[in-house]
Amino acid sequence: MKYFFYIAVFNAFFFTLLLFQKKKRMIHDNILIVWLVYLGLFIGSYSLYSHELFTQFNLLSASFISLFMLLGIFLYLYASKLVSKRKRFNKKNLLHLLPFAAFNLYLLGASFFPDVANEIRLENVHTNMHHPLLFQLFLIITLLSGPFYFVLTLKLFQKHDINVFNNFSSIETINLEWLRKLVIIFGIIWTILIIITVIHHVFNLFSMVFCTDSLFLALSIFVILIGYFGLKQKVIFENELEQSPVFEEEKLKYSGSTLKEDEASVYVEKLIEYMRLKKPYLNPELTLTQLASDIDITTHHLSQIINEQFKLNFFEYINQFRVEEVKSRIHNPKFENYSLLGIALDSGFNSKSSFNRIFKKFTNQTPSQFKSTVADK
């Protein structure tokens, strides 16, 4: 088991070194660097000193366990900076560290009172032993912090999906599907292990070694995955932009907009004409910002026009043109020797999977089925 921990520690510091060498590091890269260093030191300390720590140093072992609080916090901060258009670090985020700091301040204070310190143990030494209520509260917070931040991170992804579909015409490299799956799978495994740890602590089943080894084994696998995929992760929002408002009700979404009806009509005509003549949708990397700049309109107003006038988000609006372009080319004898994928790539799609998915969404047919119906006529 220890050798696997050593591999995880090596990977943590190796990925940290690679991240340091990135030419243009963003705030989420810096958070990942600190996160990986923390995980490397955490797992490394456990693999080297776990036996002595948990059997000889009660307060220190409790403080060591409090470090589990940081896992969910780092995950949430990393994800929030990936999905945010604002790239500067908000000092308010440091408030997430308050429970961790309070736990360790409590342990520091308890060290001056031997009677209290003697009752602060992770193991139930005897059945009549009573842990201090405040210590039990901090243990509960530590156990729940992981699942709590997993859920909080998944909620971030919901808002991110709305932002992505309102700003980008292609989402394959920016939808954070890898992180979403990692959070879901790891969150489930971690929660199960936490439940097992609680059962051990309350009913004295299993063993402390089994619980901690399982938690650190899961953490070791997580280190390797988050380091590998985090290193490959591209920047989603290149520039710091005004956050797009996200509301449940369409009425409230643009309630504060300065766009007047007559202006909206002019912009709609301008947009339709530009799409017809310039065909910007042929660019697979087209974004809301780029299109807004091309037709000299603010991104907020362009988003409002597309949402309200066409009842679509930006992703749907652009890809409907790409689908129509594909259909037009399939009908055109000039393209009869082209493959469907070749036509799709020339029409603005950037992958076969997204082409098939989007084409079926708009036509209720696969591209092959549509081509067959055209050939039969």
C-alpha positions in Angstrom: 0.0 0.0 0.0 2.8 2.4 0.9 4.4 2.1 -2.5 1.2 3.3 -4.1 1.2 6.3 -1.8 4.7 7.0 -2.8 3.7 6.9 -6.5 0.9 9.4 -5.7 3.3 11.7 -3.9 5.7 11.6 -6.8 2.9 12.4 -9.3 1.7 15.3 -7.1 5.1 17.0 -7.2 5.8 16.0 -10.8 2.6 17.6 -12.0 3.3 20.6 -9.8 6.7 21.0 -11.6 5.0 20.8 -15.0 2.4 23.4 -14.0 5.2 25.8 -12.9 6.6 25.5 -16.4 3.4 26.6 -18.2 4.1 29.8 -20.1 0.8 31.5 -19.1 -0.5 30.3 -15.8 -4.0 31.4 -14.7 -5.4 31.6 -11.2 -6.9 28.1 -11.5 -3.4 26.8 -12.3 -2.0 28.4 -9.2 -4.8 27.0 -7.1 -4.0 23.5 -8.5 -0.3 24.0 -7.7 -1.0 24.7 -4.1 -3.6 21.9 -4.0 -1.1 19.3 -5.4 1.6 20.4 -3.0 -0.9 20.0 -0.1 -2.0 16.6 -1.3 1.6 15.5 -1.8 2.7 16.5 1.7 -0.5 15.1 3.2 -0.2 11.7 1.6 3.6 11.6 2.1 3.3 12.3 5.8 0.7 9.6 6.2 2.7 7.0 4.4 5.8 7.8 6.5 4.4 8.5 10.0 0.8 7.2 10.2 1.6 4.4 12.8 3.4 6.6 15.2 1.0 9.5 14.6 -2.2 7.7 15.5 -0.9 5.7 18.4 1.4 8.2 20.2 0.2 11.7 19.4 -3.5 12.2 20.0 -3.8 15.9 19.4 -1.4 15.9 16.5 -3.4 13.0 14.8 -6.6 15.0 15.3 -5.0 18.0 13.7 -3.8 15.8 10.9 -7.3 14.5 10.3 -8.5 18.1 10.1 -6.5 18.5 6.9 -9.3 16.4 5.2 -11.4 19.6 5.3 -9.1 21.2 2.8 -9.8 18.7 0.1 -13.3 19.9 -0.7 -12.3 23.5 -0.3 -9.6 23.2 -2.9 -11.9 21.4 -5.3 -14.5 24.1 -5.0 -12.1 27.0 -5.4 -10.4 25.3 -8.4 -13.7 24.6 -10.2 -15.0 28.1 -9.4 -12.0 29.7 -11.0 -12.3 27.5 -14.1 -15.9 28.4 -14.7 -15.7 32.0 -13.7 -15.2 34.9 -16.1 -13.6 36.9 -13.3 -10.0 35.7 -12.9 -8.9 37.6 -9.8 -8.8 35.8 -6.5 -11.5 37.0 -4.1 -10.2 37.3 -0.5 -13.7 36.3 0.7 -12.9 32.8 -0.4 -10.5 32.5 2.5 -13.6 32.4 4.7 -13.9 28.7 3.7 -10.9 28.1 5.8 -12.5 29.3 9.0 -13.8 25.8 10.2 -10.3 24.3 9.6 -8.6 27.2 11.5 -11.2 27.0 14.3 -10.6 23.2 14.7 -6.9 23.6 15.0 -7.2 26.6 17.4 -9.4 24.4 19.6 -6.8 21.6 19.6 -4.1 24.1 20.4 -6.1 25.4 23.3 -6.9 21.9 24.5 -3.2 21.1 24.7 -2.9 23.4 27.7 -5.5 21.3 29.6 -4.3 17.7 30.1 -7.7 16.4 31.2 -9.4 17.7 28.0 -6.5 16.7 25.8 -6.6 13.1 27.1 -10.2 12.8 26.0 -9.4 14.0 22.4 -8.8 10.7 20.7 -9.7 9.3 17.3 -10.0 5.8 18.7 -12.5 4.7 21.4 -10.0 3.4 24.0 -12.8 2.1 26.3 -16.6 2.1 26.2 -17.0 4.6 29.1 -14.9 7.2 27.3 -16.6 10.5 26.4 -15.2 12.8 23.8 -15.6 16.6 24.3 -18.7 17.8 22.5 -16.8 20.5 20.7 -14.3 17.9 19.4 -17.2 15.7 18.2 -18.7 18.7 16.4 -15.4 19.4 14.6 -15.1 15.8 13.6 -18.6 15.9 12.2 -17.8 19.1 10.2 -14.6 17.4 8.9 -16.6 14.3 7.8 -19.3 16.3 6.1 -17.0 18.9 4.5 -16.1 16.6 1.6 -19.7 15.7 0.5 -20.8 19.3 1.1 -18.2 20.8 -1.3 -18.8 18.0 -3.8 -22.5 19.1 -4.0 -21.5 22.7 -4.1 -19.1 22.1 -7.0 -21.8 20.2 -9.0 -24.0 23.2 -8.6 -21.2 25.3 -10.1 -21.3 23.1 -13.2 -25.0 23.8 -13.7 -24.4 27.5 -13.9 -21.3 26.8 -16.0 -23.4 24.9 -18.6 -25.7 28.0 -19.0 -22.7 30.3 -19.4 -21.1 28.0 -21.9 -24.2 27.6 -24.1 -24.7 31.4 -24.0 -21.1 32.2 -25.0 -19.6 29.4 -27.2 -20.6 27.6 -30.3 -18.5 24.6 -29.6 -18.1 23.1 -26.2 -16.1 19.9 -26.5 -12.9 21.3 -24.9 -14.6 23.6 -22.3 -17.5 21.6 -20.9 -15.4 20.3 -18.0 -17.0 16.8 -18.4 -13.8 15.2 -17.0 -14.1 17.2 -13.8 -17.8 16.6 -13.5 -17.4 12.9 -13.8 -14.4 12.9 -11.4 -16.4 14.8 -8.8 -19.4 12.5 -9.1 -17.4 9.2 -9.0 -15.0 10.4 -6.3 -17.7 12.0 -4.3 -19.7 8.8 -4.1 -16.6 6.7 -3.2 -15.5 9.3 -0.6 -18.9 9.5 1.0 -19.1 5.7 1.3 -15.7 5.7 3.0 -16.8 8.5 5.3 -19.8 6.5 6.3 -17.5 3.5 7.0 -15.3 5.8 9.1 -18.3 7.0 11.1 -19.5 3.4 11.7 -16.0 2.6 13.0 -15.9 5.6 15.3 -19.4 5.0 16.7 -19.7 1.2 16.8 -15.9 0.4 16.9 -16.3 -1.8 13.8 -13.6 -2.3 11.2 -10.2 -0.7 12.2 -8.7 2.7 12.2 -6.0 1.6 9.8 -8.6 0.2 7.3 -10.5 3.5 7.4 -7.5 5.8 7.0 -5.8 3.5 4.4 -9.0 3.5 2.3 -9.3 7.3 2.5 -5.7 7.8 1.5 -5.9 5.2 -1.2 -8.9 7.1 -2.8 -7.0 10.3 -2.3 -3.9 8.9 -4.1 -6.0 7.9 -7.1 -7.6 11.3 -7.1 -4.2 13.1 -7.0 -3.1 11.3 -10.2 -6.3 12.0 -12.1 -6.7 15.7 -11.0 -3.0 16.4 -11.8 -3.1 14.7 -15.2 -6.4 16.3 -16.4 -5.7 19.6 -14.7 -2.5 20.0 -16.5 -4.3 19.5 -19.9 -7.2 21.8 -19.0 -7.5 24.8 -21.3 -8.5 28.3 -20.3 -12.3 28.6 -20.8 -12.8 32.4 -20.5 -9.6 34.0 -21.9 -10.5 37.6 -20.9 -12.0 38.9 -17.7 -15.6 39.8 -18.7 -18.7 40.9 -17.1 -20.5 37.9 -15.7 -23.7 36.9 -17.6 -26.7 36.9 -15.3 -28.2 33.5 -14.6 -31.8 33.5 -13.5 -34.5 30.8 -13.5 -37.2 33.1 -14.9 -36.7 34.6 -18.4 -38.5 37.8 -17.3 -35.9 38.7 -14.8 -32.9 37.8 -17.0 -32.8 41.1 -18.9 -35.0 43.2 -16.6 -32.2 45.8 -16.2 -31.3 46.0 -19.9 -30.9 49.4 -21.7 -31.8 47.8 -25.1 -34.9 49.5 -26.6 -37.3 47.8 -29.0 -36.4 49.9 -32.0 -32.7 49.3 -31.4 -33.3 45.6 -31.0 -35.1 45.5 -34.4 -32.1 47.2 -36.0 -29.7 44.8 -34.4 -31.8 41.8 -35.4 -31.7 42.8 -39.1 -28.0 43.5 -38.8 -27.4 40.1 -37.3 -29.4 38.3 -39.9 -27.7 40.1 -42.7 -24.2 39.4 -41.3 -25.0 35.7 -40.8 -26.2 35.4 -44.3 -23.4 37.2 -46.0 -20.3 36.5 -43.9 -21.3 33.0 -42.6 -19.3 33.4 -39.3 -20.6 30.1 -38.1 -18.1 28.4 -40.5 -15.5 29.2 -37.8 -15.7 26.3 -35.3 -14.3 28.5 -32.5 -16.8 31.3 -32.9 -17.8 32.9 -29.6 -20.4 35.4 -28.5 -17.7 38.0 -27.8 -16.2 37.6 -31.3 -19.6 37.9 -33.0 -20.6 40.9 -30.9 -17.4 42.6 -31.9 -17.9 41.8 -35.6 -21.3 43.5 -35.7 -20.4 46.2 -33.2 -22.8 45.4 -30.3 -22.2 44.6 -26.7 -22.2 40.9 -25.7 -25.0 41.4 -23.3 -27.3 42.9 -25.9 -26.4 40.3 -28.5 -27.2 37.6 -25.9 -30.5 39.3 -25.2 -31.4 39.5 -28.9 -30.6 35.8 -29.5 -32.5 34.7 -26.3 -35.6 36.9 -26.7 -36.0 37.3 -30.5 -34.9 33.8 -31.6 -35.8 31.9 -28.4 -32.4 30.2 -28.5 -29.1 30.4 -26.7 -25.9 31.3 -28.5 -24.9 27.6 -29.0 -28.2 26.6 -30.5 -28.4 29.8 -32.6 -25.0 29.2 -34.3 -25.3 25.5 -34.7 -28.7 25.7 -36.4 -26.8 27.6 -39.2 -24.2 24.9 -39.3 -26.9 22.2 -39.6 -28.6 24.1 -42.5 -25.2 24.5 -44.2 -24.6 20.7 -44.0 -28.1 20.1 -45.4 -27.5 22.5 -48.2 -24.2 20.9 -49.1 -25.6 17.4 -49.1 -28.2 18.6 -51.6 -25.5 20.3 -53.7 -24.0 18.0 -56.4 -20.7 19.9 -56.0 -20.2 18.1 -52.7 -21.4 14.6 -53.7 -17.8 13.2 -53.4 -17.3 14.7 -49.9 -17.7 12.5 -46.9 -20.3 13.5 -44.3 -17.5 14.3 -41.8 -15.7 16.4 -44.4 -18.9 18.4 -45.1 -19.4 18.8 -41.3 -15.9 20.1 -40.6 -16.2 22.6 -43.5 -19.5 23.7 -42.1 -18.1 24.7 -38.7 -18.4 21.6 -36.7 -15.2 20.5 -35.0 -15.8 16.8 -34.2 -17.8 13.9 -35.5 -19.5 13.3 -32.1 -20.8 16.9 -31.8 -21.9 16.9 -35.4 -24.0 13.7 -35.1 -25.5 14.9 -31.8 -26.4 18.4 -32.9 -27.6 17.4 -36.3 -30.0 14.8 -34.8 -31.3 17.4 -32.3 -32.3 19.8 -35.0 -33.6 17.3 -37.6 -34.6 14.2 -35.6 -32.4 12.3 -38.1 -28.8 11.2 -38.1 -26.7 12.7 -40.9 -26.6 9.3 -42.7 -30.4 9.0 -42.5 -30.8 12.5 -43.9 -28.4 11.8 -46.7 -30.2 8.6 -47.6 -33.5 10.4 -47.9 -31.9 13.0 -50.2 -30.3 10.2 -52.4 -33.7 8.5 -52.7 -35.4 11.5 -54.2 
